[in-house]
């Protein structure tokens, strides 16, 4: 399913002028950065719209009544999450990732996160050393 979503998102991105397939084949850091920043801005906006599905304003009457974090618009919250997925896939494509890469990197990072939970993970002693080993293996022919 993830591969299908990546292919469909690549087609949508091509319609707006960003050829993620060519970007993957011939990575251009300048182009990638431009599109990545555009998608970051868009995703940030979607996060705000998702937050608006809760009573996040601590001064509003719903929050004062103890419902600050209640989801009051579930239908829209679900749509906003999907909007985020569109931009998340696009951001992954900006940095040259396909669905298989995402799955591989996800599993590697999941192992790091489990090790952190098994240990004494703290913010004050945190560094990114355990993330340094998360890398893509040799690329097979993309299907």
C-alpha positions, 0 to 999 in steps of 0.5 A: 500500500505504501508503494502505491501511495508513493506512486500516486503522490509522485504523479500528483507532485508532477502535476504541480511541477515537481518530478520526484522520480527524476529527483531520485535518479539525479538528486539536486540539493537546491531543487530538493531544498526548495520543494522540501521547504514548500512542503514543510510550510504546507505541513506546518499549516496542516498541523495548525488546522489539526490542532484547531480540531481541539479546544487548544486555547487554554483561555477558551470556555471549553478548556476552562471546563476541562475539555482543552484537549478534546477532539471536537471535529473528528471528521476534519481531524481525520482529513487533516491527518491525511493532508499531513500524509500527502506532505509527509510523502512529498517530503520523503520524496524530496530527500530521495526516499521511496516506500521501500527506503521509508520502511527500511529506515523506519525499522532501523529507527524503531529499533533505536527508539526501543533501545532508548525506552529500554535504557535510561533515555533523558533529554539532558543526556540525549545526543544523536549518536544512536541515529548515526547508524541509520542508513540506506543500504545499497539501492536496488533497481527501483520498480 
